[in-house]
Amino acid sequence: MGALAWLTPRKRAATEASVLAGEASAEAARKTERTEPEFPVAGDVRAAAFFDLDNTVMQGAALFHFGRGLYKRRFFETRELARFAWQQTYFRIVGSENPEHMAEVRASALSIVKGHRVAELMAIGEEIYDEYMAGRIWPGTRALAQAHLDAGQKVWLVTAAPVETATIIAQRLGLTGALGTVAESVDGVYTGRLVGEPLHGPAKAEAVRALATAEGLDLERCAAYSDSVNDIPMLSLVGYPYAINPDSRLREHARDNGWRLRDYRTGRKAARVGLPAAAGVGAVAGGAAAAVALQRRRR
């Protein structure tokens, strides 16, 4: 006798309907179940993560913060500080990398470090990180990087910032390492020139591809994170692209392509270009003016 035979016909029909509904629901759930594993996957040694730096891992541009630290140590004059302040203000308002603008920033930095020893700048970079950068790391992005590390995966910064600066930041965050722009040095002294081109746009993608080959990684199992439309070549290389604090063009591209989005800012760009943006400009300009005033008093 079946398990339901003792029930009245009406109760048996109701119970059978419940069982059928339950089975149908379970089958539907299986059909909509995520077929790809949640990322990162523990123990997947052929997967890794690649993080852009400026406005992805850290608020603002690393070169600007480095410049602030060098100014404090009298590496350059007040007019150059004003230029750095303007460049940072532009970056914060626009929220994305303009190639010409970033080229200006790099040219400023190269002219400042020319003639200084690499070891000297590395030692100073450690101090500058503690003074100006440590408090500007986005906690949300930091947590994403840590998730990859906890899963046993390697994590690299990939940035147009100088490789020395990027390496210091990677070390302080406990990351695997960094890919960055290489400034030429002879006998340990900066010449004021680059080796090749800045690591920007397509160059980042080529660096990631080369590193993946050397490390035996499967890019389809890797993740990449960036805020900028300029990094679409790098993001498109991997199986898990993330738009972090994206500019408007990257946000649109990410939505069109089903990429994951994360925004750790307090407001969107549209909100920041109003009163909050004006307040940001005032804060940066005020800080620069105060620094200039202090410097003049000391002279």
Sequence and secondary structure as in RCSB ss.txt:
>XXXX:A:sequence
MGALAWLTPRKRAATEASVLAGEASAEAARKTERTEPEFPVAGDVRAAAFFDLDNTVMQGAALFHFGRGLYKRRF
FETRELARFAWQQTYFRIVGSENPEHMAEVRASALSIVKGHRVAELMAIGEEIYDEYMAGRIWPGTRALAQAHLD
AGQKVWLVTAAPVETATIIAQRLGLTGALGTVAESVDGVYTGRLVGEPLHGPAKAEAVRALATAEGLDLERCAAY
SDSVNDIPMLSLVGYPYAINPDSRLREHARDNGWRLRDYRTGRKAARVGLPAAAGVGAVAGGAAAAVALQRRRR
>XXXX:A:secstr
  TTTTS HHHHHHHHHHHHHHHHHHHHHHHHS  S  SS TT TT EEEE  BTTTBSS HHHHHHHHHHHTTS
S HHHHHHHHHHHHHHHHH S  HHHHHHHHHHHHHHHTTSBHHHHHHHHHHHIIIIIGGGB HHHHHHHHHHHH
TT EEEEEEEEEHHHHHHHHHHTT SEEEEE EEEETTEEEEEESSS S THHHHHHHHHHHHHHT  GGG EEE
ES GGGHHHHHHSSEEEEES  HHHHHHHHHHT EEE  SSS HHHHTTHHHHHHHHHHHHHHHHHHHHHHHH 
